[in-house]
Amino acid sequence: MIWTDSQQQRLLQERAILAHYFPTLTWYNPSIRGSTCVQGIIATNAGGRYAIRIMLSASYPAECPQMIVVAPAVLHDFFGNPLTTASSAMHTWDAVDGCTKICHYNPRYWVPTNTIYLVALKGRIWLEAYEAHRRTGRPLDDFLPHMAA
């Protein structure tokens, strides 16, 4: 199944925006509806490098994309515990394919005008907070308070 005309237009716009602001992110299967993802390396201010994957469902942009960290596949907290379960304090969901799943948006508050650029940006911010957690032991919620959007 392929994307509808309006979804294809939307994805073309999204690709242009990401190419400008996140040139390290690459689109995979952009013509296959429900199998499309954006993946690549995001570097943090401290020099950390993480590979993320943003997965788009067949109903995108109506449905919130999922985002996982694919390298390293499982992130660990300050105490060495894997971040593979849903945690409000750590802004994670249950792991997907063994990879840490980042909570970047509460799906209840997702609106179709949100963009993949915004998801990638929130992923970058999450990674900065994750590194702050690794340095301090403080939960990510100390750096990323929960908000509606």
C-alpha positions in Angstrom: 0.0 0.0 0.0 1.3 3.5 -0.8 0.6 6.8 0.8 -2.3 9.0 -0.2 -1.7 12.1 -2.3 -2.0 14.3 0.7 0.3 12.1 2.8 2.9 12.1 0.0 2.8 15.9 -0.2 3.2 16.1 3.6 6.2 13.7 3.5 7.8 15.7 0.8 7.6 18.9 2.9 8.8 17.0 6.0 11.8 15.6 4.0 12.8 19.1 3.0 12.6 20.5 6.5 14.6 17.6 8.0 17.2 17.8 5.2 17.9 21.4 6.3 17.8 21.0 10.1 18.8 17.3 10.6 20.9 16.4 7.6 22.2 13.2 9.3 18.7 11.7 9.3 17.7 9.5 6.3 14.3 8.4 5.1 13.7 4.7 4.5 10.8 3.2 2.4 9.2 6.6 1.9 6.8 5.1 -0.7 5.6 2.3 1.5 2.8 3.3 3.8 3.2 2.1 7.3 6.8 1.0 6.8 8.4 4.4 6.5 10.9 5.5 9.0 13.5 8.2 9.5 16.8 7.1 11.0 20.2 8.5 11.7 22.8 9.8 14.1 22.1 12.7 16.5 25.0 14.1 18.4 24.7 15.8 21.8 26.5 18.9 23.1 28.8 16.6 25.1 29.7 14.6 22.1 27.5 11.6 22.6 26.3 10.0 19.4 23.0 8.1 19.2 21.2 6.5 16.3 17.5 7.1 16.5 14.6 5.8 14.4 11.3 7.6 14.0 8.6 5.2 12.8 5.6 6.5 10.9 2.4 4.5 10.9 0.1 4.2 7.9 -2.1 6.9 9.5 0.6 9.5 9.8 0.2 12.5 10.4 -3.0 11.7 12.3 -1.1 9.3 14.6 1.9 10.1 16.7 5.1 8.5 15.4 7.2 6.2 17.7 10.9 7.0 18.3 13.5 4.5 19.5 17.2 4.7 20.1 18.7 1.9 17.9 22.3 2.5 18.9 23.1 1.8 21.6 20.0 -0.4 21.4 19.3 -0.3 25.1 20.2 2.7 27.1 21.0 2.3 30.8 20.2 4.7 33.7 22.6 6.1 36.2 22.4 2.9 38.2 23.0 0.6 35.3 19.4 -0.5 34.8 18.2 -0.9 31.2 15.6 1.7 30.1 13.2 -0.9 28.6 10.0 -0.2 30.5 7.5 2.6 30.6 8.6 5.2 33.1 7.0 8.6 33.6 10.1 9.9 35.5 12.4 8.8 32.8 10.1 9.7 29.8 10.3 6.2 28.3 7.8 3.7 27.0 8.1 -0.1 26.9 11.0 -1.1 24.6 10.4 -1.8 20.9 12.4 -4.6 19.4 14.6 -4.5 22.5 15.4 -0.8 21.9 14.7 2.1 24.3 11.6 3.9 23.2 11.6 7.6 23.9 8.5 9.4 25.1 8.5 12.5 23.0 4.8 13.2 23.0 1.8 11.8 24.8 -0.2 10.4 21.9 -3.4 11.9 23.4 -2.0 15.3 22.7 -0.6 14.6 19.3 -2.2 16.8 16.5 -1.7 16.3 12.8 0.0 19.7 12.4 3.0 18.4 14.5 6.0 17.5 12.3 8.7 14.9 12.2 11.1 17.8 12.6 9.5 18.5 16.0 9.8 14.8 16.9 13.5 14.8 16.0 14.0 18.0 18.0 12.3 16.5 21.0 14.5 13.4 20.6 17.6 15.5 20.7 16.4 17.3 23.8 15.6 14.0 25.4 19.1 12.8 24.6 20.6 15.9 26.3 18.4 15.2 29.4 19.5 11.5 29.3 23.1 12.5 29.4 22.4 15.0 32.3 20.7 12.1 34.1 23.8 9.9 33.5 26.0 12.6 35.0 23.8 13.4 38.0 21.5 10.5 38.7 18.5 12.8 38.6 15.5 11.5 36.7 14.8 12.9 33.2 11.6 14.5 34.6 13.8 17.0 36.4 15.0 18.2 33.1 11.9 17.5 31.0 8.8 18.3 33.0 5.6 16.8 31.6 3.5 19.1 29.5 0.5 18.6 27.3 2.6 19.0 24.1 
